[in-house]
Amino acid sequence: MRCQGRKDRPRFDALLHAVARKEFDMVAAWSVDRLGRSLQDLVSFLGDLQSKKVDLYLHQQALDTSTPSGKAMFGMLGVFAEFERTIIQERVKAGLARARAKERRSEDQRPMPRSNSKFGTWPQRDVGKVKIARMLGIGVSVTQRVLA
């Protein structure tokens, strides 16, 4: 996953330009996670707002940074947002590793016929390759290679 910067978020960039021009006194957002999940980005964003004397209101968290407790809570929400992102990344990596390990195990345990003795008289009895593969519990491509 790639973190989106300002150039990849044109509306966020426009918001920061409007803040720099002091077009309003308060920025309202739905939730802290709509602003970003990196603690550094959130702190930087809040710093940009504070330097222009612009406050932030987050609807979901009912958070108003015009108060000291609101500023403290915003910092804590940023920490939790970053923690959540890290947990999600770890779960995805663990799931991918588990899938890779399972794939290797299933390949190692897959029966591979060493000779065509199992196939015996089936081709002579007009039994199809798909049916042979199902009966032996192997892939059709394996059946095709052995019968060839």
N, CA, C and O atoms as a GROMACS GRO file, in nm:
protein
  592
    1MET      N    1   0.083  -0.119   0.000
    1MET     CA    2   0.000   0.000   0.000
    1MET      C    3   0.088   0.124   0.000
    1MET      O    4   0.192   0.130   0.065
    2ARG      N    5   0.042   0.220  -0.073
    2ARG     CA    6   0.115   0.346  -0.083
    2ARG      C    7   0.034   0.454  -0.012
    2ARG      O    8  -0.088   0.465  -0.029
    3CYS      N    9   0.104   0.532   0.067
    3CYS     CA   10   0.038   0.642   0.138
    3CYS      C   11   0.014   0.756   0.039
    3CYS      O   12   0.103   0.791  -0.038
    4GLN      N   13  -0.104   0.812   0.042
    4GLN     CA   14  -0.136   0.920  -0.050
    4GLN      C   15  -0.085   1.052   0.003
    4GLN      O   16  -0.110   1.089   0.117
    5GLY      N   17  -0.012   1.123  -0.082
    5GLY     CA   18   0.038   1.255  -0.048
    5GLY      C   19  -0.059   1.362  -0.097
    5GLY      O   20  -0.167   1.331  -0.147
    6ARG      N   21  -0.019   1.486  -0.081
    6ARG     CA   22  -0.106   1.597  -0.122
    6ARG      C   23  -0.136   1.595  -0.271
    6ARG      O   24  -0.247   1.627  -0.312
    7LYS      N   25  -0.038   1.557  -0.353
    7LYS     CA   26  -0.061   1.558  -0.498
    7LYS      C   27  -0.163   1.452  -0.539
    7LYS      O   28  -0.229   1.466  -0.642
    8ASP      N   29  -0.176   1.346  -0.460
    8ASP     CA   30  -0.274   1.242  -0.489
    8ASP      C   31  -0.411   1.272  -0.428
    8ASP      O   32  -0.507   1.198  -0.450
    9ARG      N   33  -0.419   1.380  -0.352
    9ARG     CA   34  -0.545   1.419  -0.287
    9ARG      C   35  -0.573   1.566  -0.320
    9ARG      O   36  -0.550   1.654  -0.238
   10PRO      N   37  -0.622   1.592  -0.441
   10PRO     CA   38  -0.638   1.732  -0.485
   10PRO      C   39  -0.734   1.813  -0.398
   10PRO      O   40  -0.711   1.932  -0.379
   11ARG      N   41  -0.839   1.753  -0.345
   11ARG     CA   42  -0.933   1.828  -0.261
   11ARG      C   43  -0.870   1.864  -0.127
   11ARG      O   44  -0.893   1.973  -0.074
   12PHE      N   45  -0.788   1.773  -0.072
   12PHE     CA   46  -0.718   1.801   0.052
   12PHE      C   47  -0.616   1.913   0.029
   12PHE      O   48  -0.599   2.001   0.114
   13ASP      N   49  -0.548   1.908  -0.085
   13ASP     CA   50  -0.452   2.013  -0.120
   13ASP      C   51  -0.522   2.148  -0.132
   13ASP      O   52  -0.470   2.250  -0.087
   14ALA      N   53  -0.640   2.148  -0.194
   14ALA     CA   54  -0.717   2.273  -0.207
   14ALA      C   55  -0.757   2.326  -0.069
   14ALA      O   56  -0.757   2.447  -0.046
   15LEU      N   57  -0.792   2.234   0.021
   15LEU     CA   58  -0.827   2.274   0.158
   15LEU      C   59  -0.708   2.342   0.225
   15LEU      O   60  -0.723   2.446   0.289
   16LEU      N   61  -0.589   2.283   0.211
   16LEU     CA   62  -0.471   2.342   0.274
   16LEU      C   63  -0.435   2.478   0.213
   16LEU      O   64  -0.387   2.567   0.284
   17HIS      N   65  -0.459   2.494   0.083
   17HIS     CA   66  -0.436   2.625   0.021
   17HIS      C   67  -0.535   2.728   0.076
   17HIS      O   68  -0.498   2.843   0.100
   18ALA      N   69  -0.660   2.686   0.095
   18ALA     CA   70  -0.760   2.778   0.151
   18ALA      C   71  -0.725   2.815   0.295
   18ALA      O   72  -0.745   2.929   0.336
   19VAL      N   73  -0.672   2.718   0.371
   19VAL     CA   74  -0.628   2.746   0.508
   19VAL      C   75  -0.514   2.849   0.504
   19VAL      O   76  -0.512   2.943   0.583
   20ALA      N   77  -0.420   2.830   0.412
   20ALA     CA   78  -0.307   2.923   0.401
   20ALA      C   79  -0.353   3.064   0.367
   20ALA      O   80  -0.291   3.162   0.409
   21ARG      N   81  -0.462   3.075   0.291
   21ARG     CA   82  -0.516   3.206   0.256
   21ARG      C   83  -0.612   3.260   0.362
   21ARG      O   84  -0.668   3.369   0.346
   22LYS      N   85  -0.630   3.185   0.470
   22LYS     CA   86  -0.717   3.223   0.583
   22LYS      C   87  -0.860   3.251   0.536
   22LYS      O   88  -0.920   3.352   0.575
   23GLU      N   89  -0.913   3.162   0.453
   23GLU     CA   90  -1.047   3.180   0.399
   23GLU      C   91  -1.156   3.145   0.501
   23GLU      O   92  -1.272   3.183   0.482
   24PHE      N   93  -1.121   3.073   0.608
   24PHE     CA   94  -1.221   3.039   0.708
   24PHE      C   95  -1.155   3.021   0.844
   24PHE      O   96  -1.032   3.015   0.855
   25ASP      N   97  -1.238   3.014   0.948
   25ASP     CA   98  -1.189   3.004   1.086
   25ASP      C   99  -1.186   2.860   1.138
   25ASP      O  100  -1.112   2.830   1.232
   26MET      N  101  -1.264   2.772   1.077
   26MET     CA  102  -1.272   2.635   1.125
   26MET      C  103  -1.288   2.539   1.008
   26MET      O  104  -1.362   2.567   0.913
   27VAL      N  105  -1.219   2.425   1.017
   27VAL     CA  106  -1.233   2.317   0.920
   27VAL      C  107  -1.319   2.210   0.986
   27VAL      O  108  -1.293   2.169   1.100
   28ALA      N  109  -1.421   2.165   0.916
   28ALA     CA  110  -1.507   2.057   0.967
   28ALA      C  111  -1.483   1.934   0.882
   28ALA      O  112  -1.484   1.940   0.759
   29ALA      N  113  -1.461   1.821   0.948
   29ALA     CA  114  -1.440   1.694   0.878
   29ALA      C  115  -1.529   1.588   0.942
   29ALA      O  116  -1.568   1.601   1.058
   30TRP      N  117  -1.560   1.486   0.867
   30TRP     CA  118  -1.647   1.378   0.917
   30TRP      C  119  -1.579   1.303   1.030
   30TRP      O  120  -1.639   1.280   1.135
   31SER      N  121  -1.452   1.263   1.008
   31SER     CA  122  -1.382   1.181   1.106
   31SER      C  123  -1.231   1.203   1.092
   31SER      O  124  -1.184   1.250   0.988
   32VAL      N  125  -1.156   1.168   1.194
   32VAL     CA  126  -1.012   1.185   1.193
   32VAL      C  127  -0.949   1.099   1.083
   32VAL      O  128  -0.850   1.140   1.024
   33ASP      N  129  -1.005   0.982   1.056
   33ASP     CA  130  -0.945   0.895   0.955
   33ASP      C  131  -0.964   0.947   0.813
   33ASP      O  132  -0.900   0.898   0.721
   34ARG      N  133  -1.051   1.046   0.793
   34ARG     CA  134  -1.067   1.109   0.662
   34ARG      C  135  -0.952   1.205   0.634
   34ARG      O  136  -0.928   1.241   0.518
   35LEU      N  137  -0.882   1.246   0.737
   35LEU     CA  138  -0.771   1.340   0.720
   35LEU      C  139  -0.640   1.266   0.693
   35LEU      O  140  -0.553   1.320   0.624
   36GLY      N  141  -0.624   1.147   0.745
   36GLY     CA  142  -0.503   1.068   0.727
   36GLY      C  143  -0.485   0.973   0.843
   36GLY      O  144  -0.546   0.990   0.948
   37ARG      N  145  -0.400   0.874   0.823
   37ARG     CA  146  -0.378   0.775   0.929
   37ARG      C  147  -0.239   0.780   0.988
   37ARG      O  148  -0.211   0.712   1.086
   38SER      N  149  -0.153   0.859   0.930
   38SER     CA  150  -0.019   0.872   0.983
   38SER      C  151  -0.018   0.980   1.090
   38SER      O  152  -0.068   1.091   1.068
   39LEU      N  153   0.037   0.949   1.204
   39LEU     CA  154   0.043   1.045   1.314
   39LEU      C  155   0.119   1.170   1.272
   39LEU      O  156   0.079   1.282   1.306
   40GLN      N  157   0.227   1.152   1.197
   40GLN     CA  158   0.306   1.267   1.154
   40GLN      C  159   0.221   1.359   1.064
   40GLN      O  160   0.226   1.481   1.077
   41ASP      N  161   0.145   1.299   0.972
   41ASP     CA  162   0.060   1.380   0.883
   41ASP      C  163  -0.048   1.454   0.961
   41ASP      O  164  -0.076   1.571   0.934
   42LEU      N  165  -0.109   1.386   1.057
   42LEU     CA  166  -0.215   1.450   1.136
   42LEU      C  167  -0.160   1.565   1.220
   42LEU      O  168  -0.220   1.672   1.227
   43VAL      N  169  -0.045   1.542   1.282
   43VAL     CA  170   0.016   1.647   1.365
   43VAL      C  171   0.058   1.764   1.276
   43VAL      O  172   0.041   1.880   1.313
   44SER      N  173   0.113   1.734   1.159
   44SER     CA  174   0.152   1.839   1.065
   44SER      C  175   0.030   1.919   1.020
   44SER      O  176   0.034   2.042   1.012
   45PHE      N  177  -0.079   1.848   0.990
   45PHE     CA  178  -0.203   1.914   0.947
   45PHE      C  179  -0.255   2.006   1.057
   45PHE      O  180  -0.292   2.120   1.031
   46LEU      N  181  -0.258   1.955   1.179
   46LEU     CA  182  -0.305   2.038   1.291
   46LEU      C  183  -0.213   2.157   1.313
   46LEU      O  184  -0.259   2.267   1.345
   47GLY      N  185  -0.081   2.136   1.294
   47GLY     CA  186   0.014   2.246   1.306
   47GLY      C  187  -0.012   2.354   1.201
   47GLY      O  188  -0.006   2.473   1.230
   48ASP      N  189  -0.041   2.308   1.077
   48ASP     CA  190  -0.074   2.405   0.971
   48ASP      C  191  -0.199   2.485   1.008
   48ASP      O  192  -0.204   2.606   0.989
   49LEU      N  193  -0.299   2.415   1.062
   49LEU     CA  194  -0.422   2.484   1.102
   49LEU      C  195  -0.395   2.583   1.214
   49LEU      O  196  -0.440   2.698   1.209
   50GLN      N  197  -0.322   2.539   1.315
   50GLN     CA  198  -0.296   2.625   1.431
   50GLN      C  199  -0.212   2.746   1.393
   50GLN      O  200  -0.232   2.854   1.448
   51SER      N  201  -0.117   2.729   1.300
   51SER     CA  202  -0.032   2.842   1.261
   51SER      C  203  -0.114   2.952   1.193
   51SER      O  204  -0.075   3.069   1.196
   52LYS      N  205  -0.225   2.916   1.133
   52LYS     CA  206  -0.313   3.013   1.068
   52LYS      C  207  -0.433   3.048   1.156
   52LYS      O  208  -0.526   3.118   1.113
   53LYS      N  209  -0.430   2.999   1.280
   53LYS     CA  210  -0.539   3.023   1.376
   53LYS      C  211  -0.673   2.972   1.323
   53LYS      O  212  -0.776   3.039   1.334
   54VAL      N  213  -0.668   2.853   1.265
   54VAL     CA  214  -0.788   2.784   1.215
   54VAL      C  215  -0.808   2.661   1.302
   54VAL      O  216  -0.714   2.584   1.324
   55ASP      N  217  -0.930   2.643   1.351
   55ASP     CA  218  -0.961   2.528   1.436
   55ASP      C  219  -1.020   2.415   1.353
   55ASP      O  220  -1.053   2.431   1.236
   56LEU      N  221  -1.030   2.299   1.418
   56LEU     CA  222  -1.080   2.178   1.351
   56LEU      C  223  -1.196   2.121   1.430
   56LEU      O  224  -1.190   2.112   1.553
   57TYR      N  225  -1.301   2.082   1.360
   57TYR     CA  226  -1.413   2.013   1.423
   57TYR      C  227  -1.431   1.879   1.354
   57TYR      O  228  -1.445   1.873   1.231
   58LEU      N  229  -1.432   1.770   1.432
   58LEU     CA  230  -1.454   1.636   1.380
   58LEU      C  231  -1.590   1.586   1.425
   58LEU      O  232  -1.615   1.571   1.545
   59HIS      N  233  -1.678   1.562   1.331
   59HIS     CA  234  -1.817   1.528   1.361
   59HIS      C  235  -1.830   1.394   1.434
   59HIS      O  236  -1.895   1.388   1.539
   60GLN      N  237  -1.772   1.287   1.382
   60GLN     CA  238  -1.786   1.154   1.443
   60GLN      C  239  -1.737   1.151   1.586
   60GLN      O  240  -1.796   1.085   1.672
   61GLN      N  241  -1.629   1.220   1.612
   61GLN     CA  242  -1.570   1.220   1.746
   61GLN      C  243  -1.620   1.335   1.832
   61GLN      O  244  -1.582   1.346   1.949
   62ALA      N  245  -1.704   1.422   1.776
   62ALA     CA  246  -1.753   1.542   1.845
   62ALA      C  247  -1.636   1.616   1.909
   62ALA      O  248  -1.637   1.646   2.029
   63LEU      N  249  -1.536   1.642   1.829
   63LEU     CA  250  -1.410   1.699   1.876
   63LEU      C  251  -1.392   1.839   1.820
   63LEU      O  252  -1.405   1.862   1.699
   64ASP      N  253  -1.362   1.932   1.908
   64ASP     CA  254  -1.341   2.071   1.869
   64ASP      C  255  -1.204   2.113   1.920
   64ASP      O  256  -1.182   2.122   2.041
   65THR      N  257  -1.110   2.139   1.828
   65THR     CA  258  -0.973   2.171   1.869
   65THR      C  259  -0.957   2.316   1.914
   65THR      O  260  -0.845   2.360   1.940
   66SER      N  261  -1.066   2.388   1.923
   66SER     CA  262  -1.053   2.524   1.976
   66SER      C  263  -1.038   2.522   2.128
   66SER      O  264  -1.008   2.624   2.190
   67THR      N  265  -1.059   2.404   2.189
   67THR     CA  266  -1.043   2.388   2.334
   67THR      C  267  -0.916   2.307   2.362
   67THR      O  268  -0.876   2.226   2.278
   68PRO      N  269  -0.853   2.327   2.478
   68PRO     CA  270  -0.734   2.248   2.512
   68PRO      C  271  -0.762   2.098   2.518
   68PRO      O  272  -0.680   2.018   2.474
   69SER      N  273  -0.877   2.060   2.572
   69SER     CA  274  -0.909   1.917   2.578
   69SER      C  275  -0.932   1.861   2.438
   69SER      O  276  -0.900   1.745   2.412
   70GLY      N  277  -0.986   1.940   2.349
   70GLY     CA  278  -1.005   1.897   2.210
   70GLY      C  279  -0.872   1.874   2.140
   70GLY      O  280  -0.858   1.779   2.063
   71LYS      N  281  -0.775   1.961   2.166
   71LYS     CA  282  -0.642   1.944   2.107
   71LYS      C  283  -0.575   1.817   2.159
   71LYS      O  284  -0.512   1.744   2.082
   72ALA      N  285  -0.589   1.790   2.289
   72ALA     CA  286  -0.531   1.669   2.347
   72ALA      C  287  -0.599   1.545   2.290
   72ALA      O  288  -0.532   1.446   2.257
   73MET      N  289  -0.729   1.550   2.278
   73MET     CA  290  -0.803   1.436   2.225
   73MET      C  291  -0.767   1.410   2.078
   73MET      O  292  -0.759   1.295   2.036
   74PHE      N  293  -0.746   1.516   2.001
   74PHE     CA  294  -0.707   1.501   1.862
   74PHE      C  295  -0.576   1.425   1.852
   74PHE      O  296  -0.560   1.336   1.767
   75GLY      N  297  -0.481   1.458   1.937
   75GLY     CA  298  -0.354   1.387   1.939
   75GLY      C  299  -0.371   1.240   1.970
   75GLY      O  300  -0.307   1.155   1.908
   76MET      N  301  -0.457   1.209   2.067
   76MET     CA  302  -0.481   1.068   2.102
   76MET      C  303  -0.551   0.994   1.988
   76MET      O  304  -0.519   0.878   1.962
   77LEU      N  305  -0.645   1.060   1.921
   77LEU     CA  306  -0.713   0.996   1.808
   77LEU      C  307  -0.614   0.965   1.696
   77LEU      O  308  -0.624   0.862   1.630
   78GLY      N  309  -0.519   1.053   1.676
   78GLY     CA  310  -0.416   1.028   1.576
   78GLY      C  311  -0.333   0.906   1.610
   78GLY      O  312  -0.300   0.826   1.522
   79VAL      N  313  -0.298   0.892   1.737
   79VAL     CA  314  -0.222   0.775   1.781
   79VAL      C  315  -0.302   0.648   1.756
   79VAL      O  316  -0.247   0.549   1.707
   80PHE      N  317  -0.430   0.649   1.790
   80PHE     CA  318  -0.513   0.530   1.769
   80PHE      C  319  -0.533   0.500   1.621
   80PHE      O  320  -0.537   0.383   1.582
   81ALA      N  321  -0.544   0.602   1.539
   81ALA     CA  322  -0.560   0.581   1.395
   81ALA      C  323  -0.435   0.514   1.338
   81ALA      O  324  -0.444   0.423   1.256
   82GLU      N  325  -0.318   0.561   1.382
   82GLU     CA  326  -0.194   0.500   1.334
   82GLU      C  327  -0.181   0.356   1.387
   82GLU      O  328  -0.136   0.268   1.314
   83PHE      N  329  -0.221   0.333   1.511
   83PHE     CA  330  -0.218   0.198   1.568
   83PHE      C  331  -0.308   0.104   1.487
   83PHE      O  332  -0.269  -0.008   1.456
   84GLU      N  333  -0.428   0.151   1.454
   84GLU     CA  334  -0.522   0.070   1.377
   84GLU      C  335  -0.462   0.035   1.240
   84GLU      O  336  -0.474  -0.079   1.195
   85ARG      N  337  -0.400   0.130   1.176
   85ARG     CA  338  -0.340   0.107   1.045
   85ARG      C  339  -0.230   0.003   1.055
   85ARG      O  340  -0.220  -0.085   0.969
   86THR      N  341  -0.147   0.012   1.158
   86THR     CA  342  -0.039  -0.084   1.177
   86THR      C  343  -0.094  -0.225   1.200
   86THR      O  344  -0.042  -0.322   1.144
   87ILE      N  345  -0.198  -0.236   1.280
   87ILE     CA  346  -0.261  -0.366   1.306
   87ILE      C  347  -0.315  -0.425   1.177
   87ILE      O  348  -0.297  -0.544   1.151
   88ILE      N  349  -0.381  -0.344   1.096
   88ILE     CA  350  -0.435  -0.392   0.968
   88ILE      C  351  -0.323  -0.441   0.878
   88ILE      O  352  -0.335  -0.546   0.816
   89GLN      N  353  -0.213  -0.366   0.871
   89GLN     CA  354  -0.100  -0.407   0.787
   89GLN      C  355  -0.043  -0.540   0.835
   89GLN      O  356  -0.010  -0.626   0.754
   90GLU      N  357  -0.030  -0.557   0.967
   90GLU     CA  358   0.024  -0.682   1.021
   90GLU      C  359  -0.069  -0.799   0.989
   90GLU      O  360  -0.022  -0.908   0.955
   91ARG      N  361  -0.200  -0.778   0.999
   91ARG     CA  362  -0.295  -0.884   0.968
   91ARG      C  363  -0.289  -0.924   0.822
   91ARG      O  364  -0.295  -1.042   0.788
   92VAL      N  365  -0.276  -0.825   0.734
   92VAL     CA  366  -0.267  -0.854   0.590
   92VAL      C  367  -0.140  -0.934   0.562
   92VAL      O  368  -0.145  -1.033   0.490
   93LYS      N  369  -0.027  -0.890   0.619
   93LYS     CA  370   0.099  -0.962   0.597
   93LYS      C  371   0.091  -1.104   0.651
   93LYS      O  372   0.138  -1.197   0.586
   94ALA      N  373   0.031  -1.123   0.769
   94ALA     CA  374   0.018  -1.256   0.826
   94ALA      C  375  -0.073  -1.343   0.739
   94ALA      O  376  -0.044  -1.461   0.719
   95GLY      N  377  -0.180  -1.286   0.689
   95GLY     CA  378  -0.271  -1.361   0.602
   95GLY      C  379  -0.204  -1.404   0.473
   95GLY      O  380  -0.223  -1.516   0.426
   96LEU      N  381  -0.124  -1.314   0.414
   96LEU     CA  382  -0.052  -1.348   0.292
   96LEU      C  383   0.052  -1.458   0.318
   96LEU      O  384   0.067  -1.549   0.238
   97ALA      N  385   0.122  -1.447   0.430
   97ALA     CA  386   0.221  -1.549   0.466
   97ALA      C  387   0.153  -1.684   0.488
   97ALA      O  388   0.204  -1.787   0.445
   98ARG      N  389   0.038  -1.682   0.555
   98ARG     CA  390  -0.036  -1.806   0.580
   98ARG      C  391  -0.083  -1.868   0.449
   98ARG      O  392  -0.078  -1.990   0.431
   99ALA      N  393  -0.129  -1.784   0.356
   99ALA     CA  394  -0.175  -1.834   0.226
   99ALA      C  395  -0.059  -1.893   0.147
   99ALA      O  396  -0.073  -1.997   0.083
  100ARG      N  397   0.057  -1.825   0.152
  100ARG     CA  398   0.174  -1.879   0.082
  100ARG      C  399   0.216  -2.013   0.141
  100ARG      O  400   0.248  -2.106   0.067
  101ALA      N  401   0.217  -2.022   0.274
  101ALA     CA  402   0.256  -2.148   0.340
  101ALA      C  403   0.157  -2.259   0.306
  101ALA      O  404   0.197  -2.372   0.280
  102LYS      N  405   0.030  -2.228   0.305
  102LYS     CA  406  -0.072  -2.328   0.272
  102LYS      C  407  -0.056  -2.374   0.128
  102LYS      O  408  -0.072  -2.492   0.097
  103GLU      N  409  -0.025  -2.280   0.039
  103GLU     CA  410  -0.005  -2.314  -0.102
  103GLU      C  411   0.113  -2.409  -0.118
  103GLU      O  412   0.105  -2.505  -0.195
  104ARG      N  413   0.221  -2.384  -0.046
  104ARG     CA  414   0.338  -2.472  -0.054
  104ARG      C  415   0.305  -2.610   0.000
  104ARG      O  416   0.343  -2.711  -0.059
  105ARG      N  417   0.234  -2.616   0.113
  105ARG     CA  418   0.197  -2.745   0.171
  105ARG      C  419   0.109  -2.824   0.076
  105ARG      O  420   0.130  -2.944   0.058
  106SER      N  421   0.011  -2.758   0.014
  106SER     CA  422  -0.080  -2.830  -0.074
  106SER      C  423  -0.007  -2.881  -0.198
  106SER      O  424  -0.042  -2.986  -0.250
  107GLU      N  425   0.094  -2.807  -0.245
  107GLU     CA  426   0.171  -2.855  -0.358
  107GLU      C  427   0.256  -2.974  -0.319
  107GLU      O  428   0.270  -3.069  -0.396
  108ASP      N  429   0.314  -2.971  -0.197
  108ASP     CA  430   0.397  -3.081  -0.152
  108ASP      C  431   0.315  -3.208  -0.128
  108ASP      O  432   0.365  -3.318  -0.148
  109GLN      N  433   0.191  -3.193  -0.086
  109GLN     CA  434   0.109  -3.307  -0.052
  109GLN      C  435   0.026  -3.359  -0.170
  109GLN      O  436  -0.040  -3.462  -0.159
  110ARG      N  437   0.031  -3.290  -0.281
  110ARG     CA  438  -0.049  -3.330  -0.396
  110ARG      C  439   0.006  -3.460  -0.454
  110ARG      O  440   0.127  -3.470  -0.477
  111PRO      N  441  -0.079  -3.559  -0.478
  111PRO     CA  442  -0.030  -3.686  -0.532
  111PRO      C  443   0.015  -3.670  -0.677
  111PRO      O  444  -0.058  -3.617  -0.761
  112MET      N  445   0.135  -3.715  -0.704
  112MET     CA  446   0.188  -3.709  -0.840
  112MET      C  447   0.214  -3.852  -0.886
  112MET      O  448   0.300  -3.921  -0.829
  113PRO      N  449   0.143  -3.898  -0.987
  113PRO     CA  450   0.166  -4.034  -1.034
  113PRO      C  451   0.305  -4.047  -1.096
  113PRO      O  452   0.344  -3.965  -1.179
  114ARG      N  453   0.378  -4.150  -1.056
  114ARG     CA  454   0.514  -4.172  -1.106
  114ARG      C  455   0.513  -4.257  -1.232
  114ARG      O  456   0.607  -4.252  -1.312
  115SER      N  457   0.411  -4.331  -1.249
  115SER     CA  458   0.400  -4.410  -1.371
  115SER      C  459   0.255  -4.413  -1.413
  115SER      O  460   0.168  -4.366  -1.339
  116ASN      N  461   0.230  -4.465  -1.527
  116ASN     CA  462   0.092  -4.469  -1.572
  116ASN      C  463   0.023  -4.600  -1.535
  116ASN      O  464  -0.076  -4.638  -1.598
  117SER      N  465   0.075  -4.670  -1.433
  117SER     CA  466   0.013  -4.797  -1.392
  117SER      C  467  -0.127  -4.775  -1.336
  117SER      O  468  -0.213  -4.861  -1.350
  118LYS      N  469  -0.151  -4.658  -1.271
  118LYS     CA  470  -0.284  -4.629  -1.218
  118LYS      C  471  -0.384  -4.607  -1.330
  118LYS      O  472  -0.504  -4.627  -1.313
  119PHE      N  473  -0.332  -4.566  -1.444
  119PHE     CA  474  -0.420  -4.531  -1.554
  119PHE      C  475  -0.461  -4.655  -1.634
  119PHE      O  476  -0.560  -4.654  -1.707
  120GLY      N  477  -0.384  -4.758  -1.620
  120GLY     CA  478  -0.413  -4.889  -1.677
  120GLY      C  479  -0.496  -4.891  -1.803
  120GLY      O  480  -0.450  -4.850  -1.910
  121THR      N  481  -0.618  -4.938  -1.791
  121THR     CA  482  -0.702  -4.962  -1.908
  121THR      C  483  -0.803  -4.852  -1.932
  121THR      O  484  -0.885  -4.864  -2.024
  122TRP      N  485  -0.801  -4.745  -1.852
  122TRP     CA  486  -0.904  -4.641  -1.870
  122TRP      C  487  -0.906  -4.580  -2.009
  122TRP      O  488  -1.014  -4.566  -2.067
  123PRO      N  489  -0.793  -4.542  -2.065
  123PRO     CA  490  -0.801  -4.481  -2.197
  123PRO      C  491  -0.863  -4.576  -2.301
  123PRO      O  492  -0.925  -4.532  -2.398
  124GLN      N  493  -0.844  -4.704  -2.278
  124GLN     CA  494  -0.900  -4.800  -2.373
  124GLN      C  495  -1.051  -4.814  -2.355
  124GLN      O  496  -1.121  -4.856  -2.447
  125ARG      N  497  -1.102  -4.778  -2.235
  125ARG     CA  498  -1.246  -4.792  -2.208
  125ARG      C  499  -1.321  -4.662  -2.235
  125ARG      O  500  -1.434  -4.647  -2.190
  126ASP      N  501  -1.261  -4.571  -2.306
  126ASP     CA  502  -1.324  -4.443  -2.341
  126ASP      C  503  -1.363  -4.362  -2.218
  126ASP      O  504  -1.470  -4.300  -2.216
  127VAL      N  505  -1.278  -4.362  -2.116
  127VAL     CA  506  -1.299  -4.277  -1.999
  127VAL      C  507  -1.222  -4.148  -2.023
  127VAL      O  508  -1.104  -4.152  -2.059
  128GLY      N  509  -1.288  -4.033  -2.004
  128GLY     CA  510  -1.226  -3.905  -2.032
  128GLY      C  511  -1.120  -3.866  -1.930
  128GLY      O  512  -1.116  -3.917  -1.818
  129LYS      N  513  -1.036  -3.774  -1.970
  129LYS     CA  514  -0.926  -3.728  -1.884
  129LYS      C  515  -0.979  -3.660  -1.758
  129LYS      O  516  -0.920  -3.675  -1.651
  130VAL      N  517  -1.088  -3.587  -1.770
  130VAL     CA  518  -1.146  -3.518  -1.654
  130VAL      C  519  -1.196  -3.621  -1.553
  130VAL      O  520  -1.174  -3.606  -1.432
  131LYS      N  521  -1.262  -3.725  -1.601
  131LYS     CA  522  -1.315  -3.828  -1.511
  131LYS      C  523  -1.201  -3.903  -1.444
  131LYS      O  524  -1.209  -3.935  -1.325
  132ILE      N  525  -1.095  -3.933  -1.519
  132ILE     CA  526  -0.979  -4.001  -1.460
  132ILE      C  527  -0.919  -3.913  -1.350
  132ILE      O  528  -0.886  -3.961  -1.242
  133ALA      N  529  -0.904  -3.784  -1.379
  133ALA     CA  530  -0.845  -3.692  -1.281
  133ALA      C  531  -0.929  -3.687  -1.155
  133ALA      O  532  -0.874  -3.687  -1.045
  134ARG      N  533  -1.060  -3.682  -1.170
  134ARG     CA  534  -1.148  -3.679  -1.052
  134ARG      C  535  -1.137  -3.807  -0.971
  134ARG      O  536  -1.132  -3.803  -0.848
  135MET      N  537  -1.134  -3.920  -1.039
  135MET     CA  538  -1.128  -4.049  -0.970
  135MET      C  539  -0.998  -4.065  -0.890
  135MET      O  540  -0.996  -4.126  -0.783
  136LEU      N  541  -0.889  -4.011  -0.944
  136LEU     CA  542  -0.759  -4.022  -0.878
  136LEU      C  543  -0.729  -3.905  -0.785
  136LEU      O  544  -0.634  -3.910  -0.707
  137GLY      N  545  -0.811  -3.801  -0.793
  137GLY     CA  546  -0.789  -3.684  -0.707
  137GLY      C  547  -0.668  -3.603  -0.751
  137GLY      O  548  -0.596  -3.548  -0.667
  138ILE      N  549  -0.646  -3.595  -0.881
  138ILE     CA  550  -0.534  -3.517  -0.933
  138ILE      C  551  -0.586  -3.419  -1.036
  138ILE      O  552  -0.703  -3.422  -1.073
  139GLY      N  553  -0.500  -3.332  -1.082
  139GLY     CA  554  -0.538  -3.233  -1.180
  139GLY      C  555  -0.549  -3.292  -1.320
  139GLY      O  556  -0.485  -3.392  -1.352
  140VAL      N  557  -0.631  -3.228  -1.402
  140VAL     CA  558  -0.649  -3.274  -1.540
  140VAL      C  559  -0.518  -3.261  -1.618
  140VAL      O  560  -0.487  -3.346  -1.701
  141SER      N  561  -0.442  -3.155  -1.590
  141SER     CA  562  -0.315  -3.137  -1.662
  141SER      C  563  -0.217  -3.249  -1.630
  141SER      O  564  -0.141  -3.291  -1.717
  142VAL      N  565  -0.219  -3.298  -1.505
  142VAL     CA  566  -0.133  -3.411  -1.468
  142VAL      C  567  -0.176  -3.534  -1.545
  142VAL      O  568  -0.093  -3.609  -1.596
  143THR      N  569  -0.307  -3.555  -1.553
  143THR     CA  570  -0.359  -3.670  -1.627
  143THR      C  571  -0.317  -3.661  -1.773
  143THR      O  572  -0.277  -3.762  -1.832
  144GLN      N  573  -0.326  -3.544  -1.832
  144GLN     CA  574  -0.287  -3.527  -1.972
  144GLN      C  575  -0.138  -3.557  -1.993
  144GLN      O  576  -0.101  -3.620  -2.092
  145ARG      N  577  -0.054  -3.512  -1.901
  145ARG     CA  578   0.091  -3.536  -1.914
  145ARG      C  579   0.122  -3.685  -1.906
  145ARG      O  580   0.203  -3.736  -1.983
  146VAL      N  581   0.057  -3.755  -1.812
  146VAL     CA  582   0.086  -3.896  -1.794
  146VAL      C  583   0.036  -3.978  -1.912
  146VAL      O  584   0.104  -4.070  -1.958
  147LEU      N  585  -0.081  -3.943  -1.962
  147LEU     CA  586  -0.138  -4.019  -2.072
  147LEU      C  587  -0.067  -3.990  -2.205
  147LEU      O  588  -0.076  -4.069  -2.298
  148ALA      N  589   0.002  -3.878  -2.213
  148ALA     CA  590   0.066  -3.839  -2.340
  148ALA      C  591   0.186  -3.927  -2.373
  148ALA      O  592   0.250  -3.908  -2.476
   0.00000   0.00000   0.00000
